[in-house]
Amino acid sequence: MATKILVAQTRLFKNVFVCKNCNAKMRADPKKIADGTIRCRKCKKRAFKTIRKK
């Protein structure tokens, strides 16, 4: 049972970032987010934060 929860946690939260402007979720490599090469699909900004676990 614990492995299913761990697998779900990685699927939902690994490499998922949220745009600070429009709250759109994107999955990307953290290195590319830090470099600023990834842009938001909706608003074309480069400001992202990690998704928050509840």
N, C-alpha and C positions, 0 to 999 in steps of 0.2 A: 504494500500500500504506500509506503514512504517513497518508493521509486516513482510511482505515478505522480505524486505531488511534486517531486523534484523535477521530473520531466516537464510537467506543466509550468512550473516556475521558470525554467529556462526558456520555454517557448514563448511565454508571455512577456518576460522582462529582459532577456538577453539582447543586446544591441538595438534596443528600442528607445527612441528619443522623441521628445515633444517640442514642437515649435513654440517659442516664447511669445510670438505675436498672435498666431491663429489657433494654437492648440492642436495642430494636426500631428498625428503619430507617423513616424517614419522609422524603418529599420535600416541601419547603416553601420559601417565599421566605425568604432570609436575614434580611431586615428584620423579618419577622414573628417569626422565632425570637429575634432580638435584643430585640424589644419584649416578648416573653413572651406573645403572643396564641395561640400554637400549643401544644396539649397532646398528650401521648402517647396513642395509641389504647388501649394496654394498661393502663398504670398511672396515667394522668391527671396525670403530673408535667410540669413545664415545663423540665426540665434536659436540654439537648441539647449534643452536640459534633459537629464535622464528621466525616465518614467518612474513615478513614485509607487512603491509597493504599499498596498493597504493592509 
